[in-house]
Amino acid sequence: MGLDFVALTMRVKESFGVDVEPDDFRLDSDAPSGKQNLRTKVGDLLEVILRKRQSLARREGDVGLRELAVADVRRAMAEVLERPVEAIDADEQLESLVHKHRRRAVWRQLARRLRKRLPGLELEYVSERAVWWAVCLPLTAAAAAAGIWWIRDDPGSLASRWLAFVMISVAAFLPGVIGATAFLSLPWWLRRRLPRHVASVDDLGAAVLGLNRDRYVQEHGDRNDDVWPSLRILVADVLDVPVERVTLDADLIRDLGCS
């Protein structure tokens, strides 16, 4: 198993306090072939974590960690939006609570007040593609124009000049693609869309817990009732996949691209 598995096991140790090794996923060897099969589903990972946690002498918390995280988010949201905590319900939709044009500023203030990681905002679908083409096409045109200027005095035949023109046009598209892709990593002002798995205040609390579970455990004690929701968010974050794809039957390697 590769770097993704190493990163995943490190985050699992931080969040759940257990060491996960490749041997935990191995089945018994097949007698005829001597081949070792691996259990690589997300449900298998959850089973390993729960089994190993049974042997730990954990300090049990009195309150569920998810409830604590949601309460933290509600308090921070009330401070940022200058509203009473009672006015922000756990089921309230973030889309209506935080206006799109203020979303980046609100997200930064929430992170400062919570002093914890938040799920990142995403690029607007239309804006992402519009900006990509708006940057790619001028760069491509500039590169093509430079190539055409370079061959304008070519004494070769018309066919050779047309061939050179086509080759330059195709080659010019490459710096356009690279430049546009690099530019898309810079315009954070476009990142205003809520993460797909975060629709309500309660969802945001669950996401905050999934990304900062080790800190909640240190402060409030440990519990098993939130292991699966936290594990889903952790796996999605490490493997950079949508949370909806992280199910008990999803295969870490084949379905989620874990190396």
C-alpha positions in Angstrom: 0.0 0.0 0.0 1.2 3.5 -0.9 1.3 7.1 0.3 -2.5 7.5 0.6 -2.7 4.5 2.9 0.1 6.0 5.1 -1.6 9.4 5.3 -4.9 7.6 6.1 -3.4 5.6 8.9 -1.7 8.6 10.4 -5.0 10.5 10.4 -6.8 7.5 11.9 -4.2 7.4 14.7 -4.7 11.1 15.4 -8.5 10.9 15.4 -9.2 7.5 17.0 -6.0 6.7 18.9 -5.4 3.3 17.2 -2.6 2.0 14.9 -3.9 0.5 11.7 -1.4 -1.7 9.9 -1.6 -3.4 6.4 -1.7 -6.8 8.2 -5.1 -5.8 9.7 -6.6 -6.0 6.2 -5.2 -9.4 5.2 -7.3 -12.6 4.9 -5.8 -16.0 5.4 -3.6 -17.2 2.6 -5.1 -19.3 -0.2 -3.6 -22.8 0.1 -3.2 -23.5 -3.6 -1.8 -20.2 -4.8 -0.2 -18.9 -1.6 -1.9 -15.6 -2.5 -2.9 -13.2 0.2 -6.2 -11.4 -0.2 -6.9 -7.9 1.2 -10.1 -6.6 2.7 -10.0 -3.1 1.5 -13.6 -1.8 2.0 -14.3 1.2 4.2 -16.5 -1.1 6.4 -13.4 -3.2 7.0 -11.5 -0.2 8.1 -14.3 0.7 10.5 -14.3 -2.8 11.9 -10.6 -2.7 12.5 -10.9 0.7 14.3 -13.8 -0.4 16.5 -12.1 -3.7 17.4 -8.8 -2.0 18.4 -10.6 0.6 20.4 -12.3 -2.0 22.6 -8.9 -2.8 24.2 -8.2 0.9 25.0 -8.8 2.3 28.4 -10.6 5.5 27.2 -12.1 8.3 29.3 -15.7 8.2 28.3 -17.3 11.6 27.6 -20.6 12.5 29.1 -21.9 14.2 26.0 -21.7 13.1 22.4 -18.8 14.8 20.5 -21.1 15.7 17.6 -23.4 17.6 19.9 -20.4 19.5 21.3 -19.1 20.3 17.8 -22.5 21.5 16.6 -22.8 23.7 19.8 -19.4 25.2 19.0 -20.4 26.0 15.5 -23.7 27.6 16.6 -21.9 29.8 19.1 -19.2 30.9 16.6 -21.8 31.5 13.9 -23.8 33.6 16.3 -20.8 35.8 17.1 -19.8 36.2 13.4 -23.3 37.0 12.2 -24.1 39.0 15.4 -27.2 37.1 16.2 -28.4 35.3 19.3 -27.4 31.7 19.6 -31.1 30.7 20.0 -31.8 32.2 16.6 -29.4 29.7 14.9 -31.0 26.3 14.8 -29.0 23.2 14.1 -31.2 22.3 11.1 -30.9 25.8 9.6 -29.6 25.8 6.0 -26.3 27.5 5.5 -27.3 28.6 2.0 -29.9 31.0 3.4 -28.0 31.7 6.6 -24.7 32.9 5.0 -25.0 35.0 1.8 -22.8 33.8 -1.0 -21.0 37.2 -1.3 -20.0 37.1 2.4 -19.3 33.4 2.6 -15.5 33.6 2.3 -15.2 36.2 5.0 -17.6 34.4 7.3 -15.7 31.1 6.7 -12.4 32.8 7.8 -14.0 34.3 10.9 -15.5 31.0 11.9 -12.1 29.3 11.6 -10.5 32.0 13.8 -13.2 31.7 16.4 -13.3 27.9 16.5 -9.5 27.6 16.1 -10.2 24.4 14.2 -10.1 23.2 10.6 -13.2 23.8 8.5 -14.1 22.0 5.2 -13.0 24.2 2.3 -15.3 26.1 0.1 -15.5 25.0 -3.5 -15.3 26.7 -6.8 -18.4 27.8 -8.5 -19.1 25.4 -11.4 -19.7 28.1 -14.0 -17.0 30.5 -12.8 -14.4 27.7 -12.7 -14.9 26.8 -16.4 -15.4 30.4 -17.6 -12.2 31.6 -15.9 -10.3 28.6 -17.3 -11.2 29.3 -20.9 -10.8 33.1 -20.4 -7.2 32.5 -19.4 -6.5 29.6 -21.7 -7.6 31.1 -25.0 -5.5 34.4 -24.7 -2.4 32.4 -23.7 -2.9 30.0 -26.6 -3.5 32.9 -29.0 -0.3 34.6 -27.8 1.8 31.5 -28.2 0.4 30.8 -31.6 1.0 34.4 -32.8 4.6 34.2 -31.6 5.1 30.9 -33.5 3.5 32.4 -36.7 5.7 35.5 -36.5 8.7 33.2 -36.2 7.9 31.3 -39.4 6.5 34.3 -41.5 9.7 34.6 -43.5 10.1 30.8 -44.0 11.2 30.3 -47.7 9.7 26.8 -47.7 6.7 25.6 -49.7 3.1 26.5 -48.9 2.4 23.0 -47.7 5.4 23.1 -45.3 4.3 26.5 -44.0 0.7 25.2 -43.4 2.1 22.1 -41.6 4.3 24.4 -39.4 1.2 26.5 -38.7 -0.9 23.5 -37.5 1.9 22.2 -35.4 2.5 25.6 -33.8 -1.2 26.0 -33.1 -1.4 22.6 -31.4 1.8 23.2 -29.4 0.5 26.6 -28.4 -2.5 25.1 -26.6 -0.2 23.4 -24.1 1.0 26.6 -22.4 -2.6 27.8 -22.4 -3.8 24.7 -20.6 -0.9 24.9 -18.1 -1.3 28.6 -17.4 -5.1 28.4 -17.0 -4.9 25.4 -14.7 -2.2 27.2 -12.6 -4.3 30.3 -12.5 -7.3 28.4 -11.2 -5.4 27.6 -8.0 -5.0 31.3 -7.2 -8.5 33.0 -7.4 -9.8 32.2 -3.9 -12.5 34.8 -4.5 -14.2 32.2 -6.6 -14.5 29.7 -3.8 -17.9 30.5 -2.5 -19.9 27.3 -3.0 -20.6 25.2 0.1 -19.1 21.7 0.2 -21.6 19.2 -1.1 -21.9 17.3 2.2 -22.4 20.5 4.3 -25.9 21.9 3.9 -27.0 22.8 7.4 -25.4 24.0 10.7 -25.6 20.4 12.0 -23.7 19.2 8.9 -21.0 21.8 9.4 -20.6 20.6 13.1 -20.2 17.0 11.9 -17.6 18.1 9.4 -15.7 20.2 12.0 -15.7 17.1 14.3 -14.5 14.8 11.5 -11.5 17.1 10.8 -10.7 17.9 14.4 -11.7 14.8 16.3 -8.4 14.4 18.2 -8.8 17.9 19.8 -12.4 17.1 20.9 -11.3 13.8 22.4 -8.5 15.6 24.4 -10.9 18.2 25.7 -14.1 16.1 26.3 -13.2 12.4 26.4 -13.9 9.7 23.8 -17.0 8.0 22.6 -17.8 5.3 19.9 -21.1 6.8 18.7 -19.4 9.2 16.3 -16.7 7.0 14.9 -18.5 6.2 11.6 -19.6 9.8 10.7 -16.1 11.1 11.6 -14.4 8.3 9.6 -16.4 9.2 6.5 -15.3 12.8 6.6 -11.7 11.8 7.4 -11.5 9.4 4.4 -13.1 11.9 2.1 -10.6 14.6 3.2 -7.5 12.4 2.9 -8.4 10.8 -0.5 -10.0 14.0 -1.9 -13.3 12.4 -2.8 -16.9 13.5 -2.1 -18.2 12.3 1.2 -21.2 10.7 -0.6 -18.9 8.2 -2.2 -17.6 7.0 1.2 -19.9 4.2 2.1 -19.4 1.0 4.1 -19.3 -1.0 0.8 -17.0 1.3 -1.0 -13.6 -0.1 -1.8 -10.7 2.1 -0.7 -8.6 1.1 -3.7 -11.0 0.4 -6.5 -13.7 2.9 -5.7 -11.9 5.7 -3.8 -8.4 5.6 -5.5 -6.4 4.9 -2.3 -2.8 4.0 -3.4 
